Amino acid sequence: MNLIDTIKDRSAVEEFLISEGHLYSTEDGKSVYDVNICDVGGRENALASRRGEVTMIVNVTGECGNSMQYPMLQVLQYDYKDQGFDVVCVPTNDYCEFGYGDFKDSRSTAEECHKFAYQHYRIRLPFTELVASRHNRDDEDFQEPHLLFHRLGVNNGEIRGNFEKFVVSRDGKKVARFTNGSLLPSNVESGWSTFDPQEALRRVRTAIELFLDEPYEA
């Protein structure tokens, strides 16, 4: 039984996600799928073909304390792919600024992030080009977050780090957002977070199932 089936009133699910700060409309009421972003191979409009699907967009990187979430993303993709769900990894190097050596190299380009994810976690998820997800005042090349992150609503609150999760509805106009390290028990053990990772995962799955259950007309 899907989590969504345990709540009779669909509006109650939406109200809960809204009250917890997860669910909102896109920044300008436009579709996320209209944003032009290249895939890791350089092909444009990597999101356009996903209109009509539910998509989780995640700002990823190479080696990082949060990169242990890669397998969790793959499991979600496996669990829901036959219903029209996918995960898109968007590499950034906006966080973990003080990395060096192999650690720094693993996030230097989109290709390096992609290679790291496969070599260490055997991840087979689509990756985009490397973009900025927040204001980078010290980097002349990336002064502003990519339009994708503006449309995802980063003005509602800046991304705290790698692996922020944005579940996007089929029409691309609604987003359910979840914090970057919420799925990791190690973040609770270290004192970084007090939120139960199992409850965080339950909420992520609830948002995915909510959007999958919505009617959609092309």
Rosetta blueprint (number, residue, H / E / L):
1 M L
2 N L
3 L H
4 I H
5 D H
6 T H
7 I L
8 K L
9 D L
10 R H
11 S H
12 A H
13 V H
14 E H
15 E H
16 F H
17 L H
18 I H
19 S H
20 E L
21 G L
22 H L
23 L E
24 Y E
25 S E
26 T L
27 E L
28 D L
29 G L
30 K L
31 S L
32 V H
33 Y H
34 D H
35 V L
36 N L
37 I L
38 C L
39 D E
40 V L
41 G L
42 G L
43 R L
44 E L
45 N L
46 A L
47 L L
48 A H
49 S H
50 R H
51 R L
52 G L
53 E L
54 V E
55 T E
56 M E
57 I E
58 V E
59 N E
60 V E
61 T L
62 G L
63 E L
64 C L
65 G H
66 N H
67 S H
68 M H
69 Q H
70 Y H
71 P H
72 M H
73 L H
74 Q H
75 V H
76 L H
77 Q H
78 Y H
79 D H
80 Y H
81 K H
82 D H
83 Q H
84 G L
85 F E
86 D E
87 V E
88 V E
89 C E
90 V E
91 P E
92 T L
93 N L
94 D L
95 Y L
96 C L
97 E L
98 F L
99 G L
100 Y L
101 G H
102 D H
103 F H
104 K H
105 D H
106 S L
107 R L
108 S L
109 T L
110 A H
111 E H
112 E H
113 C H
114 H H
115 K H
116 F H
117 A H
118 Y H
119 Q H
120 H H
121 Y H
122 R L
123 I L
124 R L
125 L L
126 P L
127 F E
128 T E
129 E L
130 L L
131 V L
132 A L
133 S L
134 R L
135 H L
136 N L
137 R L
138 D L
139 D L
140 E L
141 D L
142 F L
143 Q L
144 E L
145 P L
146 H L
147 L H
148 L H
149 F H
150 H H
151 R H
152 L L
153 G L
154 V H
155 N H
156 N H
157 G L
158 E L
159 I L
160 R L
161 G L
162 N L
163 F L
164 E L
165 K E
166 F E
167 V E
168 V E
169 S L
170 R L
171 D L
172 G L
173 K L
174 K E
175 V E
176 A E
177 R E
178 F E
179 T L
180 N L
181 G L
182 S L
183 L L
184 L L
185 P H
186 S H
187 N H
188 V H
189 E H
190 S L
191 G L
192 W L
193 S L
194 T L
195 F L
196 D L
197 P H
198 Q H
199 E H
200 A H
201 L H
202 R H
203 R H
204 V H
205 R H
206 T H
207 A H
208 I H
209 E H
210 L H
211 F H
212 L H
213 D L
214 E L
215 P L
216 Y L
217 E L
218 A L
